[in-house]
Amino acid sequence: MEDIQLTGRRSVAEEIVQEALLRCLRRWRRVPADNAVAYARKAIYHEFLRVAKRKPQVPLDELTEQLDLEDFSGAVVDRDHVLIMLQQLPPRQRAAVLARVVHDLSEAQAAVELDCSVGTVKSLTSRGMARVRQLWDDQGALRRTAT
């Protein structure tokens, strides 16, 4: 499910996970047994970043057209809006935010999985969360003016 949050589309997420796991399978004998899950998660993040460089992101209006907001409860609507906001982040920021917030990884663990420094994880997460908060506030202002 978390990989859908990275991509915004189930089909793209499935492709990324499949390709990442195929790459893992080729190197599986060299993966320490106690590190298999982290290795697979890191492979998924790297595959996402590789795909994000060559595939355009899903436009915001296309994502909102897929939502039938009147049929969902408030919590689900909020969740969908957060997913849409995450799609507006650059891929590395999105990956860092998801690693820290959704996967609850420490800064050091996220740095290992995202193949960057702890300082980069801090910076990417901070900027990503600031942007999500800004988008959330902007959305709240739009809701208040619409009612």
C-alpha positions as CSV (number, residue, x, y, z in Angstrom):
1,M,0.0,0.0,0.0
2,E,2.8,2.4,0.8
3,D,4.2,2.1,-2.7
4,I,0.9,3.4,-4.1
5,Q,1.5,6.5,-2.0
6,L,4.9,6.9,-3.7
7,T,3.4,6.6,-7.2
8,G,-0.3,7.6,-6.9
9,R,-1.3,4.7,-9.2
10,R,-1.7,1.1,-8.3
11,S,-0.5,-0.2,-11.7
12,V,2.7,1.9,-11.5
13,A,3.4,0.7,-7.9
14,E,2.9,-2.9,-8.9
15,E,5.4,-2.5,-11.8
16,I,7.9,-0.9,-9.5
17,V,7.6,-3.5,-6.8
18,Q,7.8,-6.3,-9.4
19,E,10.9,-4.9,-11.1
20,A,12.6,-4.3,-7.7
21,L,11.8,-7.8,-6.5
22,L,13.2,-9.3,-9.7
23,R,16.4,-7.3,-9.2
24,C,16.5,-8.6,-5.6
25,L,16.0,-12.2,-6.7
26,R,19.1,-11.9,-8.9
27,R,21.2,-11.0,-5.9
28,W,19.3,-12.9,-3.2
29,R,22.2,-15.3,-2.3
30,R,24.3,-12.2,-1.3
31,V,21.6,-10.6,0.9
32,P,22.0,-11.3,4.6
33,A,18.9,-13.1,6.0
34,D,18.5,-10.6,8.8
35,N,18.5,-7.7,6.3
36,A,16.2,-9.0,3.6
37,V,13.2,-6.7,4.3
38,A,15.3,-3.6,4.4
39,Y,17.2,-4.7,1.3
40,A,13.9,-5.2,-0.6
41,R,12.5,-1.9,0.6
42,K,15.6,-0.1,-0.5
43,A,15.4,-1.7,-3.9
44,I,11.8,-0.5,-4.2
45,Y,12.8,3.1,-3.3
46,H,15.6,3.0,-5.8
47,E,13.4,1.5,-8.5
48,F,10.8,4.3,-7.8
49,L,13.5,7.0,-8.1
50,R,14.7,5.4,-11.4
51,V,11.2,5.3,-12.8
52,A,10.3,8.8,-11.6
53,K,13.2,10.2,-13.6
54,R,11.9,8.8,-16.8
55,K,8.1,8.8,-16.4
56,P,6.2,12.0,-15.9
57,Q,4.2,12.2,-12.6
58,V,0.5,11.9,-12.7
59,P,-1.1,15.4,-13.1
60,L,-3.0,16.6,-10.1
61,D,-6.2,17.1,-12.1
62,E,-6.1,13.5,-13.3
63,L,-5.8,12.3,-9.7
64,T,-8.7,14.5,-8.5
65,E,-10.9,13.3,-11.4
66,Q,-10.4,9.7,-10.1
67,L,-11.9,10.7,-6.7
68,D,-15.6,10.6,-6.1
69,L,-15.4,12.8,-3.0
70,E,-19.1,12.5,-2.2
71,D,-18.9,8.8,-1.7
72,F,-16.2,8.8,1.0
73,S,-16.1,9.5,4.7
74,G,-14.2,12.6,5.9
75,A,-11.2,10.5,7.0
76,V,-10.9,8.8,3.6
77,V,-11.2,12.1,1.8
78,D,-8.4,13.6,4.0
79,R,-6.3,10.5,3.2
80,D,-6.8,11.0,-0.5
81,H,-5.9,14.6,-0.2
82,V,-2.7,13.8,1.6
83,L,-1.9,11.3,-1.2
84,I,-2.5,14.0,-3.8
85,M,-0.3,16.4,-1.9
86,L,2.5,13.8,-1.7
87,Q,2.3,13.4,-5.5
88,Q,3.2,17.1,-5.7
89,L,6.5,16.5,-3.9
90,P,9.7,15.8,-5.9
91,P,10.4,12.0,-5.9
92,R,13.3,12.1,-3.4
93,Q,11.3,14.3,-0.9
94,R,8.3,12.0,-1.3
95,A,10.5,8.9,-0.6
96,A,12.1,10.6,2.4
97,V,8.7,11.6,3.9
98,L,7.3,8.1,3.4
99,A,10.4,6.4,4.8
100,R,10.3,8.6,8.0
101,V,6.5,9.0,8.5
102,V,4.8,5.9,7.0
103,H,7.6,3.4,7.5
104,D,8.7,5.0,10.8
105,L,12.3,4.6,9.9
106,S,15.0,6.5,11.9
107,E,17.0,9.1,10.1
108,A,19.9,6.7,9.9
109,Q,17.8,3.9,8.6
110,A,16.2,6.1,6.0
111,A,19.6,7.4,4.9
112,V,20.8,3.8,4.3
113,E,17.6,2.9,2.4
114,L,17.6,6.1,0.3
115,D,21.4,5.9,-0.2
116,C,22.1,9.4,1.1
117,S,23.4,11.1,4.2
118,V,21.5,11.6,7.4
119,G,21.6,15.3,6.8
120,T,20.0,14.9,3.3
121,V,17.2,12.8,4.9
122,K,16.6,15.5,7.4
123,S,16.6,18.2,4.7
124,L,14.4,16.2,2.3
125,T,11.9,15.3,5.1
126,S,11.8,18.8,6.5
127,R,11.2,20.4,3.1
128,G,8.7,17.7,2.1
129,M,6.7,18.1,5.3
130,A,6.7,21.9,5.1
131,R,5.3,21.6,1.5
132,V,2.6,19.1,2.6
133,R,1.6,21.4,5.5
134,Q,1.5,24.4,3.1
135,L,-0.7,22.5,0.7
136,W,-2.9,21.3,3.6
137,D,-3.4,24.9,4.8
138,D,-4.1,26.1,1.3
139,Q,-6.7,23.3,0.9
140,G,-8.3,24.3,4.2
141,A,-8.6,27.9,3.1
142,L,-10.2,26.8,-0.2
143,R,-12.8,24.7,1.8
144,R,-13.6,27.5,4.1
145,T,-14.2,29.9,1.2
146,A,-16.3,27.3,-0.7
147,T,-18.7,26.9,2.2
